[in-house]
Amino acid sequence: MSLILLFEQILNGLQSGVMLFLMSAGLTLIFGVMGLINLAHGSLYMVGAFAAASVAAATGSFTLALIAALAASAIAGVLVEVIVIRRLYARDHLDQVLATFALILIFSEGTRWAFGSFPLYLDVPAALSGPVHLPGGIAYPAYRLAIIGIGFAVAAALFLLIAKTRIGMRIRAGESDREMIGALGVNISVLYTAVFALGAALAGFAGALVGAIQSVQVGMGEPVLILAFVTIVIGGIGSIRGALVGALLVGLTDTLGRVLLPLAFGVFMDPSSATSIGGALSSMSIYILMAGVLLFKPTGLYGSA
Amino acid sequence: MTFRKMAGALCLAALTATAAQADGVKVGMITTLSGGGAGLGIDVRDGFMLAIAQSGRDDIELVVEDDQRKPDIAVQLADKLIQQEKVDIVTGLIWSNIAMAVVPSVTAQGKFYISPNAGPSALAGKGCHKNYFNVSWQNDVLNEAAGNWANNNDVKKVFLLAPNYPAGKDMIAGFKRFYKGEIANEVYTKLGQTDYAAEIAQIKAADADTVYYFLPGGMGISFMKQYAGSGAEKPVMGPAFSFDQGILGAIGDAALGVKNTSHWSKDIDNPVNKAFVADFQAEYGRLPSIYSSQGFDTGLLLVDAMEKADVKDTDAFRTALEETQFASTRGVFKFAPNHHPIQTIYMREVIKEGDVVTNKIIGVASEDHVDAYGVDCKM
């Protein structure tokens, strides 16, 4: 295996990692601050992608499409929080899982009703559609490189927001003691709605970015949701830094595993069974990673006990 | 738009239902109308209903049920259709795994099953049944024909890609059964995978002249869009499932130039097909897909058999089906002894007609193709 291929796969791993970070940041915030398991987080990702695809089809502008995705998913997040989620904070996790699972079905069938059963079309912006030639003879898709940049920028902004601003301070305070922060005069229900909308907007943003290179279709959020849960478990629930590290680990493990494992098995068995066994093992690799991390750190890499 | 179509479909179903007569045929259609892959079931249903509406017969009663792509639900629906609704014929299943769960029990109860889509190898070979008919294909044939085409068209070394599940492996095995050239690499991905960056990097690094892949539904959309922007330049081939009309709209220009094998195409030049394409577009406001053509042909077959025999006389009706030579959208339609079609498979290329991305036939991949499993079928 050549060094160029390896380097390209590392870039691919980073790209899938930062996308996963956008998904899991919202999930871990909502779980950490409000103690709420939100299975419908993938639906908000889908809302972002559909909003982007329909605005891009109507206006032809990718920038407007991204803005629409942010707005639509944030609005959907606020509506969901006010109408449904608000009643669930005090309930146990089983009730939350049931209610948010129902939300997945409602979102899926609602989207199908509004947009039909066939996948929608969303293209990458023309300026980013070709490959970029990197030093060393690597031709790498410009759009994926842009995603890596955007992902790290969002991660930095989110980190500053949580660590350095007053809102961030309240979010962190709400995470440790929600009654105390209420008693100090912070309107806790507005804070929760805002955090939920922020998480929703991040998911919708990820959906719009990914929709341009994958398919925009009903149910697109579910596979990502599972990966996002694995990520926040690895990173430690409630930790933004953990979500970033976990997402990059999952992205790199998944991408490199898919390429390296079949090659490794090919050394000592025939190619056909090597691709088959290597392929099967690589689809398990992130779960093995999760089990490994939990063995040594039961609360995740950056989790508090 | 969608709502109007749904409403129209329901009205049509209701109309055919009220017009039922004692000596007509009652058809139970179990297909996928919600959840993942609903587009396929909707196309089969719409094509079938168009054929029935055009036949002018008012003695066909149709009951449509949604299996939600779940085998357990499909099995319950089949029991309900046969025991409560007393249907004579069951049809509509899209997925091979669901067909394997439903078809044996339908045929064991003495009812006919006519498949408008799924063609698992087990039902074409050892598990064939005298009351099971398939109007579409056996799963392997589009790939076998593609292998044949590759031999005759200077494809020397291929890179194979498919999801790691039974149908994915069957499709690749079908290709390899006929293909005589070299294989550079064979990669199996997770079912439902959406990011193909790692596989595309391997394709770029591989010493192959063509990529052959089977990635149905959203998987194919993701792969093709990512492949087009990656700087990889190897030509791409596959069976029609990844380049169907319902999917091409979502891939857009990225699919242009891709070659794919199909038993049907909207430009097959015969009067039935021309009328079907025009009527389907007029009725539903979209171009037909292979699935809608299969639904339409299933309807035509049913009407043809009803003109020759009464469905209550099971043996006579079965003979009418076996000996059918109705004019289908694919030309004259004939069954092989295992009740799967003998048909020509075409090679198509994805082109742009005005603003619409669609397929055009560029040659014949395999003439009068018969599947490989029929030799094991003893009825």
Interface residues (C-beta under 8 A of the other chain):
Chain A: M1 S2 I4 L5 E8 Q9 N12 Q15 S16 S108 E109 R112 W113 A114 F115 G116 S117 F118 P119 L120 Y121 D123 V124 S129 G130 P131 A139 Y140 P141 A142 Y143 R144 V210 A212 I213 Q214 S215 V216 Q217 V218 G219 M220 P223 V224 T255 L256 R258 V259 P262 P271 S272 T275 S276 G279 A280 S283
Chain B: M1 T2 F3 S34 G35 G36 A38 G39 I42 N164 N185 E186 V187 Y188 T189 K190 G192 Q193 T194 D195 A197 A198 E199 A201 Q202 K204 A205 G217 G218 M219 I221 S222 K225 Q226 G229 S230 G231 G246 I247 G249 A250 I251 G252 D253
